[in-house]
């Protein structure tokens, strides 16, 4: 799947930041596994765990039922 987003030139947002934020939220919601997230971002499991906290996500996410 390919997603495109057009933003005005005045919006100064790093493309990598947007991708990480999207993947972090999909992981948090249970829509992506850790493995899938790492593949999308092309990073190691350790790098993935380290990039999550700035997005308010932990690698040790409990389900919403707990």
N, C-alpha and C positions, 0 to 999 in steps of 0.2 A: 504494500500500500504506500502511496506517496501522498503527502499532505503539503499543500502550498499555502502560504500566508503572505498577503501583501499588506505592508504597513507604510504609512507616510514616511518620507525621508527624515522628518523631524524626530521620529521615534528612534532613539539610539539604544537598541537592544541587541545583544550578542546572540547570534544564531545558536551557538552551542548552549547558552544559558536556556533558551527556549526549549531546545530538545531535551536537556536534562530535566527541566521542570516538568515537562509533559510526561516523560518516562517515570519520574519519581511519583507523580500523582497516579499514573496508571498502575504502578507497582503497589502503592499504598491502597488503592481501591480493589486490589486483587485481580486486576485485568491483565497483568503481566507477571510472569514468574521472575525470580531473580536471574535465572539463566537467560530468559528472553530479553530482559532489560540490559544485561551486560552485552548481549549480542548486538542489540540496536545501537548502543553507545560505543561499541567496540572497546570495552574496558574490562579489566579483571574484576573478580568478585570483591576483592579488597578495595579497589578504587571505587566501585559502586557503593560499598558500605560507607566509605569516607565522603562521598559526594552527597549523600542523602540528608544529613543534619541541616545544612543551610536551607533546605526546602521543607523543613519541619517533619521529616520522615525518618524513622529508625528502621534498621534492618530487622529488628525484633518486633515486628508489628503483630499485635494480637488481633483476632477477628473482632468485629463489632459486637458479636454475641457475648464475649467474655467481659 
